[in-house]
Amino acid sequence: MTDDLQEWNNRIVAEFRSNAGFVPWSNEEDLARGRPIPPLLPGFDPDGGVPIILVSHTGAATGRQRTNPLMYQAVSHAFAIFGTFGGSARPPAWYHNIVKNPDVTIEFRADVTRATARVAHGSERERIWSEQVRLMPAFADFEQAAGRQIPVVVLDPTQGAGRVDPPRQR
């Protein structure tokens, strides 16, 4: 991960943790000052904050712990995350890490729970992806720019790990 991207992640993680998981949307002034949170997207509650969870995982090559702030979609009692990498032709490093090491930790608001990651396929993937594109049309642009099918990963809370129920998005 580049130093700029690592700094961006660290800033979001720090803001998430200092505000019990609440990260407000950025306005034009915030963005001009370099705050790395996206501007308010259509269909989302400006007072509800950015739909972000923190996903901690083990590096596939290094074995080191990593934490990434990721936009999510609530899927029943699980979370779906998306390997867009901003429209890059390759998936993000976290995707490779969790495919190799699917046991992850999720931070949602002030709650922390263990989960197992799995890549969604077929109709499950299409249903989740279509809803994400409806919620955030920019995700369709990411897939087109990438020239690849964006991976959809479902994070299923581990039995006995304590249940974290994500809120339903509009």
Buried (B, 14 or more C-beta within 10 A) or exposed (E): EEEEBEEBBEBBBEBBBEEEBBBBBBEEEBEEEEBBBEEBBEEBEEEEBBBBBBBBBBBBEEEEEBBBBBBBBBBEEBBBBBBBBEBBEEBBBBBBBBBEBBEBBBBBBEBBBBBBBBBBEEEBBEBBBEBBBEBBEBBBEBBEEBEBEBBBBBBBBBEEBEEBEBEEBE
